[in-house]
Structures are given as C-alpha cells and as structure tokens.
Amino acid sequence: MFYRENGQFKTSYRADQQLFPVAQDRYAMGALLLCAFGVVPALASDYWLTNILIPFLIFSLAAIGVNILVGYCGQISLGSGAFMAVGAYAAYNFFVRMEGIPLVLALVLGGVCAMLFGVLFGLPSLRVKGLYLAVATLAAQFFADWMFLRIPWFTNHSPSGSVSVSNLQVAGLALDNPLAKYLFCLTVLAVIALVAKNLVRGAVGREWMAIRDMDVAAAVIGIRPMYAKLSAFAVSSFIIGVAGALWAFIYLGAWEPAAFSVDQSFKLLFMVIIGGMGAISGAFWGAAFMVLLPIFLSQFLPLLARWVGLEMSTAGVSHAELMLFGGLIVWFLIVEPYGLAKLWAVARQKLRLWPFPH
C-alpha cells in the first residue's frame, strides 16, 4: 500500500524513461545516498572504513565492470584480475613519471590503458564464445602476471617488484585518513554507477543484451556483433581498471603483482553470480556478500564450534568459507540464476501488490 505508483502520472517521454519512475524509489535512493555521504562518515570507525567499507566500494565498482561484460553482454571473462593490474600499474606509472599529474587524471588514464588491454584480449570473442572465450581471457591473466614480474620498467625498476604511492591529493585535499579515502571512493563509485546504469538502459545496452540473448538474431536485425562485443569489453575493462587503480592507491598503498592474481578474477565473477547477472544492483549485493560473509564466519564459526565442544582454527575457518562459497554458488546457479538482485526485485513487486492476493 505504501509502495505503489497510483496517482503518479507521466506527461512526457522524459518522465516515462527516468531512472527511478516510482517516487518511492527516488526517495529511497536519496535517503541511501544521504546515509552513505552523511551518516556513515559520522558513525563509522576507522576500522570499519578501512577494512570493510572501502573494500566494499572498490569491489562494487569492479563488479559493475564485470557485470557489464558477463551479465549484460554474455561474454564470459576470467581476466578481470589482469585488467585491475593493468589499471593499477598504468596509473602508478603516470603518477610517478608525470610530475604534478592530478590523481583523478592518473586513475582515468589507468582505466584507459586497461580498456585498450581489454579490447586486445576481447578480439577472440569475435570468433569464439563460452568456455573457449573464458580460456582466452584467462590468458590475459597469465600474460599480465608475466609482464609485471619480468619487465622492470612497469615497476619503476624496483628490485622486489613492489611499488608504493604516497601524498595522494584530490583538488588540494589530502587523502591521508580513512574518512577522506572512503568519501573519494564513494564519489567515484556513485558517478560510474550512474553512468553505467544509464548506459545499459540506452541503445548500447540494448545491443549488448541482444548479443547475450541470441547473437545470430541480433546480427540479422542489424546489430554489429563486433562493435557490441568490443564496446562491452572496452567499457567493462575501463571500469575494472579504475577499480584496480583505486584498490592499489587507496586500499593497499603498496602492492606487487600477486595482489592481482587469478583469485581476484574468480572473486569478482562470484560476486556477479551471487549478486545477480544483468543488474547493476547485483554488483552491490555481491560485493556486500563477499566482504561481509568472511567477517561473519570468522566470528560465528569459532563460537559455534565451542558451543558443540570443538575447537576451530583459523585455517579451519578459511576452509569453511571456501566450502560455503562453493555451495552457495552452486545453489544460486540452480535455484536463482539471477542472484540476490532478482530476489530483491521479486520482493519489491510483492510490495507493490500488497495487501492484495498475488
């Protein structure tokens, strides 16, 4: 009864096509943004900002990029970790080799380099798909690992291969505390999520979804598969590259190529599967799930083990996390392939019909 668009009339095409057509959705999104920008900084501790909220924001951004490629365009990719690494190291080289370059510009240029790298390894999508495309994108991961380990120029000739950044500033404001870093990551995420949401609702997004659903039929009606697939790789890789640069600059501060191993690629893919493929909101659900579940399990499993008279080590908790992740992925693929975002959409639809039978 409280969530229904009765009486909300649309008098123009612009109003009919707006991002949140139901007024309650607009109010809820405004309240959520107000909470994220105002309430959370006032209440969250440095631990929450550094170890939970900042990783959640960066993973959400990366998952949006993966979802554009996998969920909207249907191109399976296992090279997300490589795209993050390219974005991080490219931004690093721009930052240290170009005196006085703004941080935002370095992040954008890192995303552009990741975009070019992604388009290069997206070329096999023009001839292969499915498992073969996944293997082809996995090659990007191994190539990136070799490149950043064996070519000293990318690491500024660091003997250990480890690099670091410091004195980060945005518009004269220093990013030297967790709160400033959180607000910066939140701003970047909000801007890119808004652009991505509008992009998938437009003509380009419709072409991606047509290729995903049936590429032969899409080509028959005039959609160019080469343009659609490579544009999906380009946009996805750019967003993932920016996320990789944020992960390196804001969260890690100092990193080495192992920070962007194939584990990151699988973790991002799991976020999309659990959160919901083909939904921008699925990136946020999946990132929250992947960030919060290990913290919950690390606290809950030892208590449960002691309650039944057993002792569980840290390694046991880690193994239990992996087993639960695997089981949940299989469960979501079988029971709800569209993930948590679909469950949320069903709940919203039931609210719109309540209290009438449905």
N, C-alpha and C positions, 0 to 999 in steps of 0.2 A: 504494500500500500504506500509506503514511504519512498519506494524506488520504482517510479513509473513515470513515463513521459506524457501523461494525459495533460492536455492543455498547452503543451509546448509546440506551437505551430511554426513551421518553416515557411518563410515567404520568399526565399531566394535560393538559387543553386549553391551559392557560397555557404549559406546556413545549413543546407541539407548535407553538404560534404565536409563539414567541420570535423575536427579531430575527435571531439567528445560531443556527440549530438544530444545526449541526455544531460540535463542541467546538473543532476546529482553527481554524474561522473566528473564534471568540471569542478564542482565544489570539493569533491573528494580529492581530486588531483591537486587543487590549490592548497588544501589542508595538508596533504602529504609533502608538498614542496616547502610549505611554511614550517612544517615539523623538521624536515631534513636540514633546512638552512638556518632555522632559528632555535628550535627546541633541543635538537640533538647536540649542537655545539655547547649549549648551556649546561647540559646534564651529563654528557658522556665524559668518562675519564680518559686519560692519556692511553691507558691500556686498551680500552675499547676502540679508540680512534686508530691506534697504530696497528693492532693485531686483528681487529675484526672488521671495522667499518671501511678502512682504506682498502684492504684486500677485497672486500665485497664489492666496492665501487669499481675497482680495476677489473676484476673478473667479470662483472656485469657488462662492462664495456667490451671486453674481449668476446664474451658470449654473444653479444649483439652481432659482432662481425661474423662469428661462426654461424649464427642462425641465418643470416642473410644468404650465405653460400649453401649451407646444408638444408635449412628449413624452407627457405623461400625459393631457391633455385634448384634444389635437389642434387647438388654436386657434392659427393662425399669427399671430405678432406681430412687428412691426418697430418697436415703440415702447419698447423696453427702455431705450434711452438717455434717453428723456424721463422714464421712471419713476425712473431713477437721479438725474436732475437734480432732480426734484420732491423726492425723499427728501433730497438734499444741501441744497438751499436751504431746505426746510422745517425741517430740523434746525438749520441755521445761524440762521434767524430765531428759533426757540425758544431757542437757546443764547445769542444776544446780546440778546434782548429780555426774557427772563425771568431776573432776577438770581439766580445761585446754582443754576440748574437742573442736576441731575446729567447727565453726558454720556450715560449709558445711556438715561435717560428722553428726552433730546433725540433720540437715534437712533431710539428706538421711536416717538416722535411723528412723526418724519420718515417712517418706514415707514408709519404710519397715513395720513398725507397722501398718500403715493404710492399706497396702497391705494385711497383714495377716488378719486384721479385715474384709476387703472387701471380701476376699476369703471365710471366715467363713459365712458371710451373703450372699454370692453368691451361696452357696450349694443348696438353694431351686430352683435355676434356672435349676438344673438338672431334676426337676420333674414338675415345674410349669412355666408358662410364661404369658406375657400380664399383665392384671390387677392384677392377683394373685401375680406375681413376684413384681410388684410395691408395693403392700401392704407388702410383705415380707421384701423388702429393707427399707420400711418406719419404720419397727420395729427396724432397726438399729439406726434410729434417736432417737427414744424414749429410747432405751437402752443406747445410748451414753449420752443423757441428764441425765438419772438417775445415770449412772456410775460416771460422773464427778461432780455431785452435792452431791452424797451420800458417796463416798469413798474419804476420806480426803487425802489419800496418793498421788493421782493424782495431787492435787493442793498444794502439799508440806505442808499439814496441815494448809492451810490459812483459818482463821475463816470466811472470807467473800466469799471464793471460787474464789476470783480474784487473778490472778498471773501476774507477770511482768518480763521483761528481760531488761538488760542494758549492756553497754560496749560491743556491738557487734563489732567483728573484722573479717576480711577475709584476710588471708595472711599478717597479720600485719597492714592492713589498716582499720581504724575505720569507721564504718557505723554510723556516728554521724551527718549527714546532708542529706537533701533530694536528692541531686545530687548523692552521693555515694549509697544511697539506691536504687535510680532509676537505676543506672548502674548495680548494683548487680542483681536486679530483671530482668532486660532486658537480662543479660547474661544467667541467669538460664532459662528464657523463650526461648531464641534462641537455647540453647543446647537441651532442652527437645523437643521443636517443631521439630527440625531437626531429632532427634531420632524417634519421633512418626511418622513423615512423611515417613521416610524410613521403619518403621515397618509395617505400613498399606499397603505399596507397595509390601511387601515381602510375603513369604509363610504364615506367621502367619496372616497377614492382610487379605489375600485371604480366609483363613479358617473362619475368623470372618464374612466376607461378605457372604460366602456361608451359614453359620448358620443363618445369618439375613434373607437371601432371601428365603431359604427353608431348614430347619434343617433335615427333613427326607431324602431329596435327597442328602444332604451333607453327612449324615451318610452312605448312600448307596454307595457313591463313595470313602469311606474310611476315611473321616474326623471324628475324635473323638469328639463328642459334649461336653463331659465332659472337655476334655483338652481345647477346643476352648473357651467355656464359662468361665471356671475358669481362664484361662490366660487373657481373656478380663477384668474380674473383678480385677485380680491382677495388671495389667498394669494401668488400669483406677484408681484404688484406690491409687496406689503409686503416680501417678501424682497429684491426688486431695489432697493426704496427704501432699506432698511437698508444694502445693499451700496454704493449710491451715496453715502450719508452717510459710510460708512467710507472710501470712495475719496477723498472730499473732505477729511474731517477728518484721517484717519490718513496717507494716502499723499501727497496733494497739499499740504495745509496752506493753500494759496492757490489759487483757481481762478476761472474765468469760464465763461459758458455754453458756449463752444466745447469745454470739457473733456468735455461730454456730447453730442457731435454724433451724427449718424446712424451714423458709423463704429463707435461703441460698440455700437449695436443690431446691426449686421451681425456684429461680432466675437463678441458673445455668442451669436448664432444659429449661427455657425460652430462655436463651442465645443460646442454641443449636438449638432450634426450629426456632428462628428468624434468627440466623446466617446461619444455614444450616447443616442438619444432614448428616453425611457421608462425611464431608470435613473438613480438618484441618483448612483451611482458615475461615470456618464458625465460629470457636471459636473466632477469632479476630473480625469479623463483629458483632457477637452477643454481645461480651463484649463492643465494642465501642458503640453500640446502647444502651445498658443498662446503661452505665456510662454517656454518653453524653445527652441522651434524658431527664433525670430528670433535668439536669442543664439548658438545653434549655427551658424546660417547666416552670421552676421556674422563668425565666426571661421573657418569651414571654407571658404566660397566664395573669399575672397581667397587662401587657401593653395592651393586647387585651381587658381585662375586663374594664380598664379605658377608652379605646377608644370608647366602646359602652355604657359608662356611668354607669358601675357597679364597685363594689369592690370585690376582691377575696382574701380571707385569705390564710394563709399558709396551713391550713387544707384542704381548697378547692383545692389548687394546688396539694396536695398529693392525694386527691381522684380522681382528673382528671388524674393524672399519672396512677393510678391503672386501671381506666376505659380504657385509651388508650392502656395500655399494654395488657389487656384482649382482646380488639378489634383487635389489631394488631396480636396477637397470633392466633385468630380465622381466620383472613384474610390470614395469611401465610399458615395455615393448609389447607385452601380451595383453594386459588389461586396459591400459590407457596410453596408446602410442603418442598422443599429443600432450602428455605430461600434465604438470600441475596447472599450467595456464588453461588447459581445457577444463579441468575440474573447477577452476575459478570462474570460467565463462558459464559453465552449467549452473553454478551457484547463483551467479548474477541473473541468469534467465529465470530461475525459480523465484528469486526475489521480485522480479518484475511481474510475475503471475500471482504471487501470494496475496491474499489468502484463498484464491480461487483454486479449484482442483486442476491438476495438470498431469 
